[in-house]
Amino acid sequence: MDEEFLLVHPVAKFFSFLHESLQLAVVLELVKANREAAEATLDKLKDNRKLQAFMQEAEELCDWVDEKELFIQEESTRSLPSKLQKHQAFEAELAANRDRLKSLKEVSDR
């Protein structure tokens, strides 16, 4: 009887349509809210990924600096030519890593 009533009575059809439309609107709002939450989460994940890459690069450069400090402090070679050679090698490595250091500083300043 209910189905027959809906098929015949126009007001009943209208309210049935309205009910379905409201249900659809609620579902669409939930989808929109979920999409916005997912996008916000994705943005946070991207920021965390950038931070993790920055931290790893900073740690690698700190390790490199520590290694160079130990190398410079070694007093196993006391002759002037060997110290000069060590200094020149250090300057070459520093020049080779200058872009990494500059890039890290630029990222840290943001």
ABEGO torsion letter per residue (X at the ends): XAAAAAAABAAAAAAAAAAAAAAAAAAAAAAAAAAAAAAAAAAAAAAAAAAAAAAAAAAAAAAAAAAAAAAAABAABABAAAAAAAAAAAAAAAAAAAAAAAAAAAAAAX
